[in-house]
Amino acid sequence: MNENEVKDKLKLCNTLNEIFDVLDAYYDLDQRIGIISKSILINSVNKIILITGAKRKKWQEEEKQ
């Protein structure tokens, strides 16, 4: 695998799901992660949502009401 190949495919992505699909194709994302890595990822979720402008799914909004 060439790192440039992964970057090139990531540049073609238009959604967060597409990014995860590319990463999953090239890396083993099912391996256990350590406590610190997990903490960093969880704490970054709000930033990722903010940066991408992701919205809650409609069923979640309907449940809130």
All heavy atoms as a GROMACS GRO file, in nm:
protein
  534
    1MET      N    1   0.083  -0.118   0.000
    1MET     CA    2   0.000   0.000   0.000
    1MET      C    3   0.087   0.124   0.000
    1MET      O    4   0.184   0.134   0.073
    1MET     CB    5  -0.091   0.000   0.124
    1MET     CG    6  -0.160   0.131   0.144
    1MET     SD    7  -0.246   0.150   0.299
    1MET     CE    8  -0.120   0.126   0.420
    2ASN      N    9   0.049   0.215  -0.080
    2ASN     CA   10   0.118   0.342  -0.091
    2ASN      C   11   0.036   0.448  -0.017
    2ASN      O   12  -0.084   0.462  -0.040
    2ASN     CB   13   0.131   0.376  -0.240
    2ASN     CG   14   0.203   0.504  -0.266
    2ASN    OD1   15   0.208   0.593  -0.182
    2ASN    ND2   16   0.257   0.515  -0.385
    3GLU      N   17   0.099   0.523   0.073
    3GLU     CA   18   0.028   0.626   0.150
    3GLU      C   19  -0.039   0.728   0.058
    3GLU      O   20  -0.147   0.778   0.088
    3GLU     CB   21   0.124   0.696   0.246
    3GLU     CG   22   0.173   0.609   0.359
    3GLU     CD   23   0.060   0.560   0.450
    3GLU    OE1   24  -0.032   0.638   0.482
    3GLU    OE2   25   0.065   0.443   0.488
    4ASN      N   26   0.025   0.760  -0.055
    4ASN     CA   27  -0.034   0.854  -0.150
    4ASN      C   28  -0.163   0.800  -0.210
    4ASN      O   29  -0.255   0.875  -0.240
    4ASN     CB   30   0.065   0.890  -0.260
    4ASN     CG   31   0.175   0.980  -0.208
    4ASN    OD1   32   0.158   1.054  -0.111
    4ASN    ND2   33   0.291   0.973  -0.272
    5GLU      N   34  -0.169   0.667  -0.227
    5GLU     CA   35  -0.289   0.603  -0.282
    5GLU      C   36  -0.406   0.626  -0.187
    5GLU      O   37  -0.516   0.661  -0.231
    5GLU     CB   38  -0.263   0.454  -0.301
    5GLU     CG   39  -0.378   0.375  -0.356
    5GLU     CD   40  -0.346   0.228  -0.370
    5GLU    OE1   41  -0.227   0.189  -0.364
    5GLU    OE2   42  -0.441   0.151  -0.386
    6VAL      N   43  -0.383   0.608  -0.057
    6VAL     CA   44  -0.488   0.629   0.042
    6VAL      C   45  -0.530   0.776   0.042
    6VAL      O   46  -0.649   0.808   0.039
    6VAL     CB   47  -0.442   0.586   0.183
    6VAL    CG1   48  -0.547   0.617   0.287
    6VAL    CG2   49  -0.407   0.438   0.186
    7LYS      N   50  -0.434   0.867   0.043
    7LYS     CA   51  -0.465   1.010   0.042
    7LYS      C   52  -0.544   1.048  -0.082
    7LYS      O   53  -0.638   1.127  -0.073
    7LYS     CB   54  -0.336   1.093   0.050
    7LYS     CG   55  -0.276   1.098   0.187
    7LYS     CD   56  -0.156   1.190   0.189
    7LYS     CE   57  -0.094   1.193   0.327
    7LYS     NZ   58   0.020   1.286   0.333
    8ASP      N   59  -0.507   0.994  -0.196
    8ASP     CA   60  -0.578   1.024  -0.320
    8ASP      C   61  -0.724   0.978  -0.311
    8ASP      O   62  -0.815   1.049  -0.354
    8ASP     CB   63  -0.510   0.958  -0.440
    8ASP     CG   64  -0.378   1.024  -0.475
    8ASP    OD1   65  -0.352   1.137  -0.428
    8ASP    OD2   66  -0.298   0.960  -0.548
    9LYS      N   67  -0.746   0.859  -0.256
    9LYS     CA   68  -0.883   0.810  -0.243
    9LYS      C   69  -0.960   0.892  -0.140
    9LYS      O   70  -1.079   0.918  -0.158
    9LYS     CB   71  -0.884   0.662  -0.206
    9LYS     CG   72  -0.841   0.576  -0.322
    9LYS     CD   73  -0.874   0.432  -0.303
    9LYS     CE   74  -0.832   0.356  -0.428
    9LYS     NZ   75  -0.879   0.221  -0.430
   10LEU      N   76  -0.893   0.933  -0.032
   10LEU     CA   77  -0.960   1.015   0.068
   10LEU      C   78  -1.002   1.150   0.010
   10LEU      O   79  -1.108   1.203   0.044
   10LEU     CB   80  -0.870   1.036   0.190
   10LEU     CG   81  -0.850   0.914   0.279
   10LEU    CD1   82  -0.743   0.942   0.384
   10LEU    CD2   83  -0.981   0.872   0.346
   11LYS      N   84  -0.922   1.204  -0.080
   11LYS     CA   85  -0.955   1.333  -0.142
   11LYS      C   86  -1.081   1.324  -0.228
   11LYS      O   87  -1.148   1.424  -0.250
   11LYS     CB   88  -0.838   1.382  -0.229
   11LYS     CG   89  -0.720   1.430  -0.147
   11LYS     CD   90  -0.605   1.472  -0.236
   11LYS     CE   91  -0.484   1.509  -0.154
   11LYS     NZ   92  -0.368   1.542  -0.239
   12LEU      N   93  -1.114   1.204  -0.275
   12LEU     CA   94  -1.234   1.185  -0.356
   12LEU      C   95  -1.361   1.169  -0.272
   12LEU      O   96  -1.472   1.173  -0.325
   12LEU     CB   97  -1.218   1.062  -0.446
   12LEU     CG   98  -1.105   1.068  -0.549
   12LEU    CD1   99  -1.090   0.934  -0.620
   12LEU    CD2  100  -1.131   1.180  -0.650
   13CYS      N  101  -1.346   1.152  -0.142
   13CYS     CA  102  -1.460   1.131  -0.053
   13CYS      C  103  -1.540   1.259  -0.035
   13CYS      O  104  -1.484   1.368  -0.029
   13CYS     CB  105  -1.412   1.082   0.084
   13CYS     SG  106  -1.334   0.920   0.080
   14ASN      N  107  -1.671   1.242  -0.025
   14ASN     CA  108  -1.760   1.354  -0.004
   14ASN      C  109  -1.835   1.345   0.129
   14ASN      O  110  -1.903   1.440   0.168
   14ASN     CB  111  -1.863   1.363  -0.118
   14ASN     CG  112  -1.796   1.399  -0.248
   14ASN    OD1  113  -1.722   1.495  -0.256
   14ASN    ND2  114  -1.820   1.319  -0.351
   15THR      N  115  -1.827   1.231   0.196
   15THR     CA  116  -1.897   1.215   0.323
   15THR      C  117  -1.803   1.150   0.425
   15THR      O  118  -1.702   1.086   0.389
   15THR     CB  119  -2.022   1.125   0.310
   15THR    OG1  120  -1.980   0.991   0.281
   15THR    CG2  121  -2.116   1.176   0.201
   16LEU      N  122  -1.841   1.164   0.551
   16LEU     CA  123  -1.764   1.101   0.658
   16LEU      C  124  -1.769   0.949   0.644
   16LEU      O  125  -1.669   0.880   0.667
   16LEU     CB  126  -1.819   1.146   0.793
   16LEU     CG  127  -1.736   1.123   0.917
   16LEU    CD1  128  -1.595   1.177   0.902
   16LEU    CD2  129  -1.803   1.186   1.038
   17ASN      N  130  -1.883   0.895   0.604
   17ASN     CA  131  -1.894   0.750   0.584
   17ASN      C  132  -1.800   0.702   0.474
   17ASN      O  133  -1.739   0.594   0.485
   17ASN     CB  134  -2.038   0.710   0.550
   17ASN     CG  135  -2.123   0.696   0.673
   17ASN    OD1  136  -2.074   0.664   0.781
   17ASN    ND2  137  -2.251   0.719   0.659
   18GLU      N  138  -1.786   0.779   0.368
   18GLU     CA  139  -1.693   0.742   0.261
   18GLU      C  140  -1.550   0.741   0.312
   18GLU      O  141  -1.470   0.654   0.274
   18GLU     CB  142  -1.707   0.838   0.143
   18GLU     CG  143  -1.836   0.821   0.067
   18GLU     CD  144  -1.855   0.925  -0.043
   18GLU    OE1  145  -1.770   1.016  -0.059
   18GLU    OE2  146  -1.958   0.917  -0.113
   19ILE      N  147  -1.516   0.836   0.396
   19ILE     CA  148  -1.381   0.839   0.455
   19ILE      C  149  -1.356   0.714   0.536
   19ILE      O  150  -1.252   0.649   0.522
   19ILE     CB  151  -1.361   0.966   0.540
   19ILE    CG1  152  -1.353   1.089   0.448
   19ILE    CG2  153  -1.237   0.955   0.629
   19ILE    CD1  154  -1.351   1.222   0.521
   20PHE      N  155  -1.453   0.676   0.621
   20PHE     CA  156  -1.436   0.554   0.700
   20PHE      C  157  -1.430   0.430   0.612
   20PHE      O  158  -1.355   0.336   0.643
   20PHE     CB  159  -1.548   0.541   0.805
   20PHE     CG  160  -1.527   0.629   0.924
   20PHE    CD1  161  -1.616   0.730   0.954
   20PHE    CD2  162  -1.417   0.611   1.006
   20PHE    CE1  163  -1.596   0.812   1.064
   20PHE    CE2  164  -1.396   0.692   1.117
   20PHE     CZ  165  -1.486   0.793   1.146
   21ASP      N  166  -1.504   0.428   0.502
   21ASP     CA  167  -1.499   0.313   0.410
   21ASP      C  168  -1.359   0.299   0.349
   21ASP      O  169  -1.306   0.187   0.340
   21ASP     CB  170  -1.602   0.328   0.298
   21ASP     CG  171  -1.744   0.306   0.345
   21ASP    OD1  172  -1.763   0.248   0.455
   21ASP    OD2  173  -1.837   0.348   0.273
   22VAL      N  174  -1.298   0.412   0.309
   22VAL     CA  175  -1.162   0.406   0.253
   22VAL      C  176  -1.064   0.359   0.360
   22VAL      O  177  -0.982   0.270   0.334
   22VAL     CB  178  -1.120   0.544   0.196
   22VAL    CG1  179  -0.971   0.546   0.164
   22VAL    CG2  180  -1.202   0.579   0.073
   23LEU      N  181  -1.073   0.416   0.479
   23LEU     CA  182  -0.982   0.375   0.586
   23LEU      C  183  -0.999   0.227   0.618
   23LEU      O  184  -0.901   0.155   0.641
   23LEU     CB  185  -1.004   0.461   0.710
   23LEU     CG  186  -0.965   0.607   0.697
   23LEU    CD1  187  -1.001   0.684   0.822
   23LEU    CD2  188  -0.817   0.622   0.666
   24ASP      N  189  -1.125   0.180   0.620
   24ASP     CA  190  -1.152   0.040   0.649
   24ASP      C  191  -1.096  -0.053   0.542
   24ASP      O  192  -1.055  -0.166   0.570
   24ASP     CB  193  -1.302   0.017   0.666
   24ASP     CG  194  -1.334  -0.118   0.724
   24ASP    OD1  195  -1.267  -0.161   0.820
   24ASP    OD2  196  -1.429  -0.183   0.673
   25ALA      N  197  -1.092  -0.004   0.418
   25ALA     CA  198  -1.038  -0.086   0.309
   25ALA      C  199  -0.886  -0.104   0.321
   25ALA      O  200  -0.832  -0.206   0.278
   25ALA     CB  201  -1.072  -0.022   0.174
   26TYR      N  202  -0.818  -0.008   0.380
   26TYR     CA  203  -0.672  -0.012   0.388
   26TYR      C  204  -0.616  -0.047   0.525
   26TYR      O  205  -0.500  -0.087   0.536
   26TYR     CB  206  -0.614   0.123   0.343
   26TYR     CG  207  -0.623   0.145   0.195
   26TYR    CD1  208  -0.734   0.206   0.137
   26TYR    CD2  209  -0.521   0.102   0.111
   26TYR    CE1  210  -0.743   0.224   0.002
   26TYR    CE2  211  -0.528   0.120  -0.026
   26TYR     CZ  212  -0.640   0.181  -0.079
   26TYR     OH  213  -0.649   0.198  -0.215
   27TYR      N  214  -0.697  -0.031   0.628
   27TYR     CA  215  -0.647  -0.054   0.764
   27TYR      C  216  -0.742  -0.144   0.840
   27TYR      O  217  -0.863  -0.146   0.814
   27TYR     CB  218  -0.634   0.079   0.840
   27TYR     CG  219  -0.532   0.172   0.781
   27TYR    CD1  220  -0.570   0.270   0.690
   27TYR    CD2  221  -0.397   0.162   0.814
   27TYR    CE1  222  -0.476   0.356   0.633
   27TYR    CE2  223  -0.304   0.247   0.759
   27TYR     CZ  224  -0.344   0.345   0.669
   27TYR     OH  225  -0.251   0.429   0.614
   28ASP      N  226  -0.689  -0.217   0.937
   28ASP     CA  227  -0.770  -0.302   1.024
   28ASP      C  228  -0.828  -0.214   1.134
   28ASP      O  229  -0.762  -0.187   1.234
   28ASP     CB  230  -0.684  -0.414   1.083
   28ASP     CG  231  -0.764  -0.504   1.176
   28ASP    OD1  232  -0.887  -0.490   1.183
   28ASP    OD2  233  -0.702  -0.588   1.242
   29LEU      N  234  -0.951  -0.169   1.116
   29LEU     CA  235  -1.015  -0.083   1.214
   29LEU      C  236  -1.087  -0.161   1.322
   29LEU      O  237  -1.144  -0.102   1.414
   29LEU     CB  238  -1.114   0.012   1.144
   29LEU     CG  239  -1.055   0.104   1.036
   29LEU    CD1  240  -1.163   0.193   0.978
   29LEU    CD2  241  -0.938   0.186   1.090
   30ASP      N  242  -1.084  -0.294   1.313
   30ASP     CA  243  -1.152  -0.378   1.412
   30ASP      C  244  -1.061  -0.418   1.529
   30ASP      O  245  -1.108  -0.482   1.622
   30ASP     CB  246  -1.206  -0.505   1.345
   30ASP     CG  247  -1.322  -0.473   1.251
   30ASP    OD1  248  -1.404  -0.387   1.286
   30ASP    OD2  249  -1.328  -0.535   1.143
   31GLN      N  250  -0.936  -0.380   1.522
   31GLN     CA  251  -0.847  -0.416   1.633
   31GLN      C  252  -0.880  -0.331   1.756
   31GLN      O  253  -0.930  -0.219   1.744
   31GLN     CB  254  -0.702  -0.398   1.594
   31GLN     CG  255  -0.662  -0.255   1.566
   31GLN     CD  256  -0.522  -0.245   1.511
   31GLN    OE1  257  -0.457  -0.344   1.483
   31GLN    NE2  258  -0.473  -0.125   1.495
   32ARG      N  259  -0.854  -0.385   1.874
   32ARG     CA  260  -0.881  -0.312   1.998
   32ARG      C  261  -0.791  -0.189   2.004
   32ARG      O  262  -0.678  -0.192   1.960
   32ARG     CB  263  -0.853  -0.400   2.118
   32ARG     CG  264  -0.960  -0.504   2.141
   32ARG     CD  265  -0.933  -0.587   2.266
   32ARG     NE  266  -0.983  -0.533   2.390
   32ARG     CZ  267  -1.109  -0.528   2.427
   32ARG    NH1  268  -1.201  -0.568   2.343
   32ARG    NH2  269  -1.144  -0.483   2.544
   33ILE      N  270  -0.848  -0.082   2.060
   33ILE     CA  271  -0.770   0.039   2.078
   33ILE      C  272  -0.746   0.058   2.228
   33ILE      O  273  -0.825   0.011   2.311
   33ILE     CB  274  -0.839   0.163   2.018
   33ILE    CG1  275  -0.980   0.179   2.072
   33ILE    CG2  276  -0.842   0.155   1.867
   33ILE    CD1  277  -1.049   0.304   2.025
   34GLY      N  278  -0.639   0.125   2.260
   34GLY     CA  279  -0.604   0.148   2.399
   34GLY      C  280  -0.694   0.253   2.464
   34GLY      O  281  -0.769   0.324   2.397
   35ILE      N  282  -0.685   0.263   2.593
   35ILE     CA  283  -0.768   0.356   2.670
   35ILE      C  284  -0.743   0.500   2.627
   35ILE      O  285  -0.837   0.579   2.609
   35ILE     CB  286  -0.741   0.339   2.821
   35ILE    CG1  287  -0.788   0.201   2.865
   35ILE    CG2  288  -0.810   0.448   2.902
   35ILE    CD1  289  -0.747   0.164   3.007
   36ILE      N  290  -0.617   0.536   2.609
   36ILE     CA  291  -0.584   0.674   2.572
   36ILE      C  292  -0.634   0.704   2.431
   36ILE      O  293  -0.696   0.809   2.407
   36ILE     CB  294  -0.433   0.700   2.584
   36ILE    CG1  295  -0.392   0.691   2.732
   36ILE    CG2  296  -0.395   0.835   2.525
   36ILE    CD1  297  -0.244   0.697   2.757
   37SER      N  298  -0.611   0.613   2.336
   37SER     CA  299  -0.658   0.633   2.199
   37SER      C  300  -0.810   0.645   2.195
   37SER      O  301  -0.865   0.732   2.127
   37SER     CB  302  -0.616   0.516   2.110
   37SER     OG  303  -0.477   0.507   2.103
   38LYS      N  304  -0.877   0.561   2.271
   38LYS     CA  305  -1.023   0.563   2.276
   38LYS      C  306  -1.071   0.696   2.332
   38LYS      O  307  -1.163   0.758   2.277
   38LYS     CB  308  -1.074   0.448   2.361
   38LYS     CG  309  -1.224   0.438   2.367
   38LYS     CD  310  -1.267   0.316   2.449
   38LYS     CE  311  -1.416   0.306   2.460
   38LYS     NZ  312  -1.456   0.187   2.538
   39SER      N  313  -1.009   0.742   2.436
   39SER     CA  314  -1.046   0.870   2.498
   39SER      C  315  -1.028   0.986   2.401
   39SER      O  316  -1.115   1.073   2.390
   39SER     CB  317  -0.962   0.892   2.624
   39SER     OG  318  -0.990   1.017   2.680
   40ILE      N  319  -0.916   0.988   2.330
   40ILE     CA  320  -0.890   1.094   2.233
   40ILE      C  321  -0.995   1.092   2.122
   40ILE      O  322  -1.048   1.196   2.083
   40ILE     CB  323  -0.748   1.081   2.174
   40ILE    CG1  324  -0.645   1.114   2.282
   40ILE    CG2  325  -0.730   1.171   2.051
   40ILE    CD1  326  -0.502   1.080   2.244
   41LEU      N  327  -1.028   0.973   2.072
   41LEU     CA  328  -1.128   0.962   1.966
   41LEU      C  329  -1.265   1.008   2.013
   41LEU      O  330  -1.334   1.084   1.944
   41LEU     CB  331  -1.136   0.818   1.915
   41LEU     CG  332  -1.017   0.772   1.830
   41LEU    CD1  333  -1.022   0.622   1.809
   41LEU    CD2  334  -1.016   0.845   1.698
   42ILE      N  335  -1.305   0.964   2.132
   42ILE     CA  336  -1.437   1.001   2.185
   42ILE      C  337  -1.444   1.151   2.208
   42ILE      O  338  -1.544   1.216   2.175
   42ILE     CB  339  -1.468   0.923   2.314
   42ILE    CG1  340  -1.494   0.775   2.279
   42ILE    CG2  341  -1.587   0.984   2.388
   42ILE    CD1  342  -1.504   0.684   2.399
   43ASN      N  343  -1.337   1.209   2.261
   43ASN     CA  344  -1.336   1.352   2.286
   43ASN      C  345  -1.331   1.434   2.157
   43ASN      O  346  -1.364   1.553   2.158
   43ASN     CB  347  -1.219   1.391   2.377
   43ASN     CG  348  -1.241   1.346   2.519
   43ASN    OD1  349  -1.354   1.340   2.567
   43ASN    ND2  350  -1.134   1.312   2.587
   44SER      N  351  -1.292   1.372   2.047
   44SER     CA  352  -1.284   1.441   1.918
   44SER      C  353  -1.415   1.436   1.839
   44SER      O  354  -1.431   1.508   1.741
   44SER     CB  355  -1.172   1.381   1.833
   44SER     OG  356  -1.048   1.396   1.899
   45VAL      N  357  -1.508   1.353   1.882
   45VAL     CA  358  -1.633   1.335   1.807
   45VAL      C  359  -1.707   1.467   1.791
   45VAL      O  360  -1.754   1.500   1.682
   45VAL     CB  361  -1.723   1.227   1.873
   45VAL    CG1  362  -1.863   1.229   1.816
   45VAL    CG2  363  -1.660   1.090   1.856
   46ASN      N  364  -1.720   1.544   1.897
   46ASN     CA  365  -1.792   1.672   1.887
   46ASN      C  366  -1.725   1.765   1.788
   46ASN      O  367  -1.793   1.835   1.712
   46ASN     CB  368  -1.804   1.740   2.024
   46ASN     CG  369  -1.909   1.674   2.111
   46ASN    OD1  370  -1.997   1.604   2.062
   46ASN    ND2  371  -1.899   1.696   2.240
   47LYS      N  372  -1.593   1.766   1.784
   47LYS     CA  373  -1.521   1.850   1.687
   47LYS      C  374  -1.547   1.802   1.546
   47LYS      O  375  -1.567   1.883   1.455
   47LYS     CB  376  -1.370   1.847   1.716
   47LYS     CG  377  -1.330   1.919   1.841
   47LYS     CD  378  -1.182   1.908   1.864
   47LYS     CE  379  -1.144   1.961   2.001
   47LYS     NZ  380  -1.006   1.937   2.034
   48ILE      N  381  -1.547   1.672   1.526
   48ILE     CA  382  -1.572   1.616   1.393
   48ILE      C  383  -1.713   1.652   1.347
   48ILE      O  384  -1.734   1.692   1.233
   48ILE     CB  385  -1.551   1.462   1.394
   48ILE    CG1  386  -1.403   1.431   1.417
   48ILE    CG2  387  -1.602   1.399   1.265
   48ILE    CD1  388  -1.375   1.285   1.448
   49ILE      N  389  -1.811   1.640   1.436
   49ILE     CA  390  -1.949   1.675   1.402
   49ILE      C  391  -1.959   1.823   1.367
   49ILE      O  392  -2.022   1.861   1.268
   49ILE     CB  393  -2.044   1.637   1.517
   49ILE    CG1  394  -2.053   1.484   1.526
   49ILE    CG2  395  -2.182   1.698   1.496
   49ILE    CD1  396  -2.124   1.433   1.648
   50LEU      N  397  -1.894   1.906   1.446
   50LEU     CA  398  -1.897   2.050   1.420
   50LEU      C  399  -1.831   2.085   1.287
   50LEU      O  400  -1.887   2.159   1.206
   50LEU     CB  401  -1.826   2.125   1.534
   50LEU     CG  402  -1.823   2.276   1.525
   50LEU    CD1  403  -1.964   2.333   1.536
   50LEU    CD2  404  -1.735   2.333   1.635
   51ILE      N  405  -1.714   2.029   1.262
   51ILE     CA  406  -1.638   2.058   1.140
   51ILE      C  407  -1.715   2.011   1.015
   51ILE      O  408  -1.718   2.082   0.914
   51ILE     CB  409  -1.499   1.993   1.145
   51ILE    CG1  410  -1.411   2.064   1.248
   51ILE    CG2  411  -1.431   1.993   1.009
   51ILE    CD1  412  -1.283   1.988   1.281
   52THR      N  413  -1.776   1.894   1.023
   52THR     CA  414  -1.845   1.838   0.906
   52THR      C  415  -1.985   1.893   0.889
   52THR      O  416  -2.045   1.878   0.783
   52THR     CB  417  -1.853   1.684   0.913
   52THR    OG1  418  -1.929   1.647   1.028
   52THR    CG2  419  -1.716   1.621   0.916
   53GLY      N  420  -2.039   1.955   0.994
   53GLY     CA  421  -2.176   2.006   0.987
   53GLY      C  422  -2.279   1.895   0.991
   53GLY      O  423  -2.394   1.915   0.948
   54ALA      N  424  -2.242   1.778   1.043
   54ALA     CA  425  -2.334   1.665   1.050
   54ALA      C  426  -2.457   1.700   1.134
   54ALA      O  427  -2.446   1.768   1.235
   54ALA     CB  428  -2.263   1.543   1.109
   55LYS      N  429  -2.571   1.659   1.088
   55LYS     CA  430  -2.698   1.683   1.157
   55LYS      C  431  -2.750   1.552   1.215
   55LYS      O  432  -2.722   1.445   1.163
   55LYS     CB  433  -2.802   1.739   1.059
   55LYS     CG  434  -2.757   1.861   0.983
   55LYS     CD  435  -2.762   1.983   1.069
   55LYS     CE  436  -2.732   2.108   0.991
   55LYS     NZ  437  -2.606   2.168   1.018
   56ARG      N  438  -2.827   1.565   1.322
   56ARG     CA  439  -2.892   1.446   1.378
   56ARG      C  440  -2.989   1.388   1.276
   56ARG      O  441  -3.048   1.461   1.197
   56ARG     CB  442  -2.970   1.481   1.505
   56ARG     CG  443  -2.882   1.513   1.621
   56ARG     CD  444  -2.970   1.529   1.745
   56ARG     NE  445  -2.888   1.557   1.860
   56ARG     CZ  446  -2.839   1.464   1.941
   56ARG    NH1  447  -2.865   1.337   1.918
   56ARG    NH2  448  -2.765   1.496   2.045
   57LYS      N  449  -3.005   1.257   1.280
   57LYS     CA  450  -3.100   1.193   1.190
   57LYS      C  451  -3.241   1.231   1.232
   57LYS      O  452  -3.267   1.260   1.349
   57LYS     CB  453  -3.080   1.042   1.192
   57LYS     CG  454  -2.945   1.004   1.133
   57LYS     CD  455  -2.940   0.861   1.094
   57LYS     CE  456  -2.804   0.835   1.028
   57LYS     NZ  457  -2.801   0.714   0.956
   58LYS      N  458  -3.333   1.232   1.137
   58LYS     CA  459  -3.470   1.279   1.162
   58LYS      C  460  -3.536   1.205   1.277
   58LYS      O  461  -3.605   1.265   1.359
   58LYS     CB  462  -3.554   1.269   1.036
   58LYS     CG  463  -3.519   1.373   0.934
   58LYS     CD  464  -3.613   1.370   0.817
   58LYS     CE  465  -3.566   1.476   0.719
   58LYS     NZ  466  -3.665   1.507   0.620
   59TRP      N  467  -3.517   1.073   1.286
   59TRP     CA  468  -3.584   0.997   1.391
   59TRP      C  469  -3.535   1.042   1.529
   59TRP      O  470  -3.611   1.039   1.626
   59TRP     CB  471  -3.567   0.847   1.372
   59TRP     CG  472  -3.427   0.796   1.386
   59TRP    CD1  473  -3.335   0.777   1.286
   59TRP    CD2  474  -3.361   0.757   1.507
   59TRP    NE1  475  -3.217   0.730   1.336
   59TRP    CE2  476  -3.230   0.716   1.473
   59TRP    CE3  477  -3.398   0.752   1.641
   59TRP    CZ2  478  -3.138   0.671   1.567
   59TRP    CZ3  479  -3.306   0.707   1.734
   59TRP    CH2  480  -3.178   0.667   1.696
   60GLN      N  481  -3.411   1.086   1.541
   60GLN     CA  482  -3.360   1.135   1.669
   60GLN      C  483  -3.424   1.267   1.706
   60GLN      O  484  -3.455   1.293   1.822
   60GLN     CB  485  -3.208   1.150   1.665
   60GLN     CG  486  -3.135   1.019   1.660
   60GLN     CD  487  -2.986   1.038   1.650
   60GLN    OE1  488  -2.938   1.123   1.577
   60GLN    NE2  489  -2.912   0.959   1.725
   61GLU      N  490  -3.444   1.355   1.609
   61GLU     CA  491  -3.508   1.484   1.633
   61GLU      C  492  -3.654   1.463   1.674
   61GLU      O  493  -3.704   1.531   1.761
   61GLU     CB  494  -3.500   1.572   1.509
   61GLU     CG  495  -3.360   1.626   1.482
   61GLU     CD  496  -3.308   1.713   1.595
   61GLU    OE1  497  -3.385   1.790   1.654
   61GLU    OE2  498  -3.187   1.701   1.625
   62GLU      N  499  -3.721   1.367   1.610
   62GLU     CA  500  -3.861   1.340   1.642
   62GLU      C  501  -3.875   1.284   1.783
   62GLU      O  502  -3.970   1.314   1.853
   62GLU     CB  503  -3.921   1.246   1.539
   62GLU     CG  504  -3.936   1.311   1.402
   62GLU     CD  505  -3.969   1.212   1.292
   62GLU    OE1  506  -3.981   1.092   1.320
   62GLU    OE2  507  -3.982   1.256   1.176
   63GLU      N  508  -3.778   1.201   1.827
   63GLU     CA  509  -3.782   1.144   1.961
   63GLU      C  510  -3.763   1.250   2.069
   63GLU      O  511  -3.816   1.240   2.176
   63GLU     CB  512  -3.675   1.035   1.978
   63GLU     CG  513  -3.715   0.901   1.930
   63GLU     CD  514  -3.609   0.795   1.961
   63GLU    OE1  515  -3.510   0.825   2.028
   63GLU    OE2  516  -3.630   0.680   1.918
   64LYS      N  517  -3.682   1.354   2.036
   64LYS     CA  518  -3.655   1.459   2.132
   64LYS      C  519  -3.780   1.539   2.167
   64LYS      O  520  -3.791   1.593   2.275
   64LYS     CB  521  -3.548   1.556   2.078
   64LYS     CG  522  -3.408   1.517   2.115
   64LYS     CD  523  -3.303   1.608   2.058
   64LYS     CE  524  -3.323   1.754   2.075
   64LYS     NZ  525  -3.211   1.835   2.026
   65GLN      N  526  -3.874   1.547   2.075
   65GLN     CA  527  -3.993   1.631   2.095
   65GLN      C  528  -4.095   1.567   2.184
   65GLN      O  529  -4.112   1.465   2.217
   65GLN     CB  530  -4.057   1.666   1.961
   65GLN     CG  531  -3.965   1.746   1.877
   65GLN     CD  532  -4.021   1.775   1.739
   65GLN    OE1  533  -4.127   1.729   1.703
   65GLN    NE2  534  -3.948   1.852   1.660
   0.00000   0.00000   0.00000
